[in-house]
Amino acid sequence: MMKQYKYPNISEWKSICERPLQNQENLENQVKQVFSEVKKSGDTALKFFTEQFDKVSLEDLKVSESEIIEAEKLVSEELKSAIKTASENIRRFHNSQQEEKKIIETTEGVFCWRESRAIENVGIYIPGGTAALFSTVLMLGIPANIAGCKNIALCSPPDKFGKINPAILFTANLIGIKTIYKVGGSQAIAALTFGTDTIPKVDKILGPGNQYVTAAKQLAQNYGVAIDIPAGPSEVLVIADETSIPGFVASDLLSQAEHGTDSQVILLSDSEKIIDEINSEINKQLEDLHRKEIAEIALQKSKSILFDSIDEAIAFSNFYAPEHLILALENAENYTNKITDAGSVFLGNYSPESAGDYASGTNHTLPTNGFAKNYSGVSLDSFVKKITFQNITKTGIKNLGKTIELMAEAEELMAHKNAVSIRLKSLNNEN
């Protein structure tokens, strides 16, 4: 079960916040080796690593049209309907993130504005190991479509039969993604980074994954490819007071613990009684879980912490910077202005983290491992570049010219100054 702490001193917070990570040096060395082989041997290396890691030999890395058609038949009508409902909510929320062009006159005659342009070539990674995350196809593919990305390449690991989960293929086809590849792990990230005969090189890679995928995404940046966020093993932190419902909180903690053995869940409260009741509920619910063994291992690396007050618990949460934060508190909305570091926040007893994972509309691709301190979750902005424009009239250069000249001269950049002076002189001659 979870390790328990009572009233930890702030000097202990750093050690308590440590995530269950693998040896980083060994991890990075393995990923570098995969990158080297994929860069050198392309598809041959991808097939080799797929056989080594996924235990399947593939002739063709690309999913065929017939496989996509067949997949649709294998998905129940009830699940198709659920996916479509989630798709509509996600599209509605991400559509709202589009910005109107606003032209600002900073000085009389000086007009500045910003416009969005789609990143043309993007690669999206969809985990498919112990759980095939077809919901991630919606979370990445929908904003990519709204942004107007021209080329979207989807990579996901095959099962032992060389197939991709039918729900992943159905969902991809539903939102218009046709270029799908049976490649997973760090080798998929390497393929999107360098390009192979089959898989195209992209400008940005997005999507969650295990620690190998996360390390590979970070390495991809060394080769000029952007990434969304270093999204690694899933995590949730719940702050619960005496008004929380122990069974609900336990279910939220287990929903993240079942993601993987390297997941982590944290429970904070100002009530020892509530912590005990939640732990009791965890034990009860654990017995009925299909992924019980995975959740048990994750719980061994997880923690419950008793604090003097909810305010202190929130301060710890900000220090930890969780991927998901649940405030199972009375009047939870009153605490939102105190939250400074979190990927996505869920308020009250009836806002399960699962809602954000699937269908409420917010994006579930979020920063983990403390990166919520300096990264946002995936949004429409993740798929666009912001380009600034300016239009300076004759009046504008007259009004701003002297300021530019003085600053350029002070920095001893006389060509910069002259670019303004020559225009001012021309205008004076006109007069």
N, C-alpha and C positions, 0 to 999 in steps of 0.2 A: 504494500500500500504506500501512499504518499508519505514522505518524510515530514515530520511536524516540527514547527518552530513556534516559540512563544516569546513575544515582545523582544524581537532581535534589536540589538543596537545598530545604529546607522552604519557603524564601521563594519558590520557583518553583511550588509546588503550586497556588496559586490560579489562575494563568494556565493551567497544564496542565489543570485541571479545567473550564475553560470549555466549555460545550456549543455545538454549531453552531446558533445561533438566528438567526431573521430579525430585521430591524429592528423592535423592539418598538413604536415609535411609529407606524410605518406599519401594522403589524398591528392595533393597537388602534383606529386610525382607521377601517380597513376594517370591522372587526367592529362598531363603534359605528354605522356607516352602515347595516349590515345590520339591526341591532337597531331602529334608528329606522324603517326601512321596514316591517319586519314588525309593529312595534307599531302603525303607522299604517294599513297596508293588508292585514294578515293573510294569508289564503290567496293573494290576488293577488300579494303580494310573494313568497311562498314559490314559487309557480309561475314567477315571473320569475327568481328566483335559481337555481331548479332548471334552467331552460333555459340560463341564463348559465354556470353552473358545471358542470352534469352533462350538458349538451348534449342534453336531452330535454324535450319539451313534454308535460305531463301534464294530463289532464282531471280525474282523481280522485286525491287525495293518499293516501287510505286503501286499504290492501290488502284486496281482496275475499275472501270465503270461498272462491270458486271458484279464486282464485289460490293460496290456501293448499292446497287439495285437489290442484291440479295440481302444485304444488311437490313434494309427497310422492312423486309418481310419478317425479320426475326425480332423486331421491336414491337411490343404490345401496343395496341391502340391507346390504352390508358396512359402508358409512359409517353407516347408521342404527344398526347394532349397536354400532359404535364410539362413537357419540354417546350411546347409552343406557348403555354401560359408564361413560363419563366422567361422565354425569349422576348415576349411582348413587354414585360416589366423591365427587363434589362435594357431593351432598346429605348423605352420611354425615359428611363433615368439618364442614360448616356446621351440621348438626343438633347436633353436639357442642358448639357455641358457645352453645346456649340456657342461660340461667341460672335456677336455682331461686330462689324468693323466700326470703330469709334475714332473719328478724326479729331485730334486735339490741336488747337492753335496755341502753341506754347508761348510765342511772342507774335505780335502782329506781323502777319505775312509768313510765318513759319508753321507749317502743318505737319504733324507726325501721326502715324497710326501703325497698327500691327495686323497682319493677316496670317491665317493658318494655311499650311500646305501639308498634304499627306506625306508620310514616309512611304515611298513607292514600294519597296520590297521588304516585307516583314516575314519572320519565321515564328510560328507559335508552337510551343512545346506542350504536349498533353500527356501527363503521367498515365501509365497504364499497367503498373506493376501489380501490387497487392490490391489496388482499387483503380478501375478505369474511370478517370474523371471527365466524363462527357460534359459535365456542367462547365468545365473550364473552356470548352470549345465556344460556348455562348459568351463567357466573360471576356474572351480575347477576340473572337471572330466578329462579334457584333460591333464593338467600337472601331475595329479595323475597317469594317464596311462603312460605317457612318463617316469615318475620317476620309474615306476614298482611296485607301491603299490599293494600288493596282495589282500587285502580286502577293498572295498570301500562301505560304508553304507551311503545311502542318506536319509535324513529326510526332509519332507515338510508337512505343515499343509493341511488337507483336507478341501474341501468346505462343504456347508451345506448338500450336498447329499452324503458325505463320499468319494468323489472322489478327485484325484489330477489332476490338469490341464493337459489336453492331451499333450500339447506342452512340458511340463516338462518330462512326461513319454517317449514321442518320442525321445527327445534329449538325455535322459539318455540311452535309448536303443541303439541309434545311436552310442554312444561312448563306449558302452559295460558295462554300469552299470545296474545290474539286481536286486540288493538288495535295495529295495526302501520301505520306511515306511511312513505311514500316521500319522505322529506326528510332531507337530510344537511347537513354543514358547520355553520357558525355560524348559518345560518338555522333549522336544526332546534332548536338551543339557544334561539334567540330565540322560536321558536314555543312551546316548552315553558315558557318564562319568562312570556310574556304571555298565551298561549292565543290561538287563532284560531277561526273557525267550525267547522273540522274537528278541530284538534288541541287537547286540553285543557291548561289551565294546571296545572302540578304544583308540589309543595312541595319536591322535591329532584330533582336531575339527577345521574345516575351514568353512568360509562363513559369509555373512553379515546378519543383522537382526535388529529388533527394539531394544529399550533400555532394554527390558526384556531378549532378546537373548544375547545382549552384556554383561549384568550383569551376566548372567548364564555362559557364556564362561569364564569370569574372575574368577568366583567361581570355575569352573571346574579345574582350575590350582591348587587349594588347594588340589585336590584329585589326583594329579600326571598326569593329562592329559594336554598336550600342546595345545595351540591355535595359529592361524595364527596372527591375529591382533584384537584389540578391535574395530571392524567395526560396527558402529552404524548408526544413521540417516544420510541420504545423504546430501552433501553440495557441493556448487560450489562457487568459487570466480572468477569474471571477472575483468580484468584491461583493460579499453578501452580508447583510445585516439581519436582525431578528425578524424583519418582515419578508425575507426571502422564503421561497418554498423549497425545502431541502431536496425533494425528489426532482424538481426542475433543474436545480443547480447541478446535482449529480449527473443528470442526463447530458447537460452541456459539457461537463468535464469529460465524460466518457466519449462524447461525440468527437472530441479532438484526440483523445488517447487512442482511439481505434484507427486513426489515420496511419500510424506507423510506430515501430518500436523506438524511433528516435524523436517522436513527438513529445511535447511537454505540456502539462497542465498545472496551473497555480491557483490555489484558493486562498483568499484573504478575507478576514472577518474581524470584527471587534467583539465577537461572541463565541466563547469556547463551546457553548451548548449547540450553536448552529453548526460549527465545524464537526462536532461529533455526530450530529444528525445527518449531515451531508455524507460523511464517511460511511455511516451505516447504510444510507441509500445507495452509495456506490457499490458496496458489497452485494446488496440485493440485486441491483440492475446488471451487475457484471456477469452474474450467472446465466443470464438469458442472451448475452451478446454472441453473435455469430463470430466476431473477431476478438473473442475473450482473451486469447493468449497474447495477441498483439497489445491490447489495452493494458493487460497486467504488467507487461514489460515497461510500457510507457509510464505507468503509474509509479513504478519503482524509482523512476528518475524525476518524479514530480513532487510538489511541496504544498503543504497547507501551513499558513502563517497567521498567528493571532497577534493583533495590534491593539493598542489602547483606544484608537479612534478610527473612524472611516477616513478622516482627513489624512491620517498617517498612512493608511492603506493606499489611498490615492497617490500620495507622494512616493510610496514604494513602487506602485504600478508605473508611474512616469519614469522612474529610475530603470525599471525592467523593460519598458517600451514594448508591450505585447503586440503580437499580430492581431489578435482578437481580444477585446475587452468587454466583459459583461458586467453591468452595474445592476445587480439584483438588490436594489435599495429602495427604500421608501422615498418617493419624490426624486427618482433618479435623475430626471432632467435638470434638477437644481445643481447638479455636480458637473455638468458638462463643461463649464468654463474653467474648471480646475484640471481638465484633462489636456495635457500638452504633448504626450507621446504615446500614440497607439495607431494601429493600422485601420481598424474599424471598430466602432463602439455600438453596443446593444443595450438599450435602456429598459429596465423594469423586468418583471417576472414573465412577461409574455413576448419577449423578443429573443428567441433562441438564436444562437450563432448559426444554426443550420439554415435559417431564413436567408441570411446573407450569402451562405454558401451556394444556394440554389435559385431563389426565386423572388426575393423582395425587390431587387433591382440594382443594389449596390454591387461593386465588383469584389470578387473573393480572392483575386491575386494581390497579395498584400506583403509588406515587408516583415520578415521574421528576424530572429537572432539579434534583436535590439536595433535593427536598421530603421524601425519606425521613428527613431530620433532624427533621421535626416532624409528619409524617403517617404513618398506618398504611395498609396496603392495604385494599381492600374486604373486609368480613366481614359476618356477620349484624348486628353493631352498626351498620353503615352504614344499615340499613333500619328501625331502631327509635329511639325516644326513651326515655330513662330518667327515670321520674318517682319522686320520693321521697315517702314517706308517713311520718307520725308519729302516734302515739296516746298522749296523755299522760293518765294517770289522776290522781285526786285526790292519791294518794300521790306521784306523779311531780311534779306542780306544786308540792307542798309541799317536795320535796327540791331542785328546781331553781330555784324561784321567786326566792330571794334572790340567786342568781348573776345571773339575768336582770335583776332590778331594779338591781343595782349597775352592771352594764355599760351599761344603757340610760341611767341617770342620768349616768354619766360621759361619755356622748356627747350629753347634753342633749336626749335624745329622750323627753320625759316621757310622751307618749301611749303609747309602747312600754312604759315602766315601769308605767303605770296598767293596761294590759291584763293584766298579771300581778297587780298589787296588788289589783285589784278581785276577782279570783278567790281570792286568799289571804284577803282580808277575809271573803268569803262562806263559805269553809271554817271560818274561826275562829268566825263567828257560828253555824254549825251545831253547833259543839262547845259 
